[in-house]
Amino acid sequence: MSTARRIAHEFLERQGLTTIFGNPGSNELPFLAELPGSFRYVLGLHEGAVVGMADGYAQVTGRPVLVNLHAAAGSGNAMGALTNAVYSASPLVLTAGQQVRSVIGMEGMLSNVDAAQLMRPLVGWSGEPACAADVPRSLAQAVFEAQLRKRPTYLSVPYDDWGTEIDANAAAVLDREVRRGAAPSEQDLDWLAKQVTAAKNPALVLGGDIDAGGLFDRAVALAEHLALPTWGAPSPFRLSFPNRHRLSRGVLPAGIADISKAMEGHDLVLVLGAPVFRYHQHVPGPYLPEGARLVQVTGDAEAAARAPMGQALVADPGAVIEALLGLPARDGAEPDFVPNPEPAVSGDALHPEQVFAALRDTQPADTRYVVESTSTNAAWWRQMDLRHGGSYFFPASGGLGFGLPASVGVAMGDPGRPVVGVIGDGSANYGITALWTAAQYRVPVTFVILRNGSYGALRWFAGLLGTPDVPGTEIPGMDFTSIAAGYGVPATSVRELGELRAQLATASAGPRLIQVDTALTTPE
């Protein structure tokens, strides 16, 4: 006989889920008791920051990661950050402590009423074990569902289950493995090859799944082999193609009519590793220009099913890329990179383009950037020169509070590459407690806070929607250097370009924060 806790710990250890991001409460303590020495518990001060850190960690490692939340209240705190993890397909395994079984029905304090329903429809699977003997199997299902669905899962466990002795059958989960194959058939590949070869002027659109699947370099090879003008899918959460590459046409806008206009002249739009499409601002019009066809290749069956147009092949994009690389090469110029334009300037503060040019010039080429400054998107893509996979991370669903925590998670997941978080002053407040975790764990990350005293993207939307007189768009009076110091992170404030470049060129073994006063800009 063994306890549910001991079997669960051993199962997690065998599966490699030994890093736990959490903010525990009383219901969670019985699970954390007797935690083996091989485990690392990363404490965050708010559940939103905890999930953001885990999201970044999962994205950079490509593996499931365990998140420990506190009952219903902590789960609720995590839901904003969870929206980003859903759309970045991060395999988070969320666990939450439940009240003891005898008290749940009478809704005692800290009972999670109808726990399995709480996180739906966000998570791919959620559950609560029917009895203590089912805890190890339920935990295994949560892990395997996250792997197979590429989506967060949620498991609520009554805390008196963990110490319960259960029979030997429960240990059968320890040796389980679940694998998935998604290779396209020869018939599918032949059909797709005919679509591409028959097209007179095909275009390529790449989504975040390309980078998340480790296919960045192969996608570049495909674009060069077939001489395909290449766009990033709208609202990218990862970098799918070098943004200064000769074949790069930038990121597609997020409006229906705008995408149609961008695709004018193309008779085939081949979309790899992206939904079709994640629109944002409402700009009505035809989905595609006249004469254009769309073919989507994705491993996400749900994304294929909900698309409003085109033909879809649900398959591993990597296998499709390799097949298309076998087609005859199209004529095209040798691959090269387009130089960046001179950065724009502003009279009263540094223009964001100047900040991004300074980052480009001072940081190593393989730096990972975690970006959460929506009002500076246009400036970012004009000035950055990103040529490596895994170089760019953005909140996949637009939920604020991703940037600071995800920067910590990315740096912890891969300490071998430099990490810079580029965060707007409005966004920073949603995940500010991540600074404490960065300080306590000595995480080597540079936070660059762009301070313009405004919700810049909101101001832009106010103009777009014809509502310029709305309140709540100004946020003056914040000093992030003082806030960072209070959390234990060294910080400095800069206003001059030379000072900024000098600060960025200085190495730091642990976390640091640089506050930069910047001029107001818009996303476009």
Secondary structure by P-SEA (a helix, b strand, c coil): cccaaaaaaaaaaaacccccccccccccccccccccccbbbbbbccaaaaaaaaaaaaaaacbbbbbbbccaaaaaaaaaaaaaaaaaccccbbbbbbccccccccccccccccccccccccccbbbbbccccaaaaaaaaaaaaaaaacbbbbbbbccccccccccccccccccbbbbbbbcccaaaaaaaaaaaaaccbbbbbbccccccccaaaaaaaaaaaacccccccccccccccccccccccccccccaaaaaaaaccccbbbbccccccccccccccccccccbbbbbbcccaaaaaaccccccccccaaaaaaaaaaccccccccbbbbbbccbbbbcccccaaaaaaaaaaccccccccccccccaaaaaaacccccccccccccccccccccaaaaaaaaaacccbbbbbbccaaaaaacccaaaaaaaaccbbbbbbbccccaaaaaaaaaaaccccccccccccccaaaaaaaacccccccccaaaaaaaaacccccbbbbbbbbcccccc
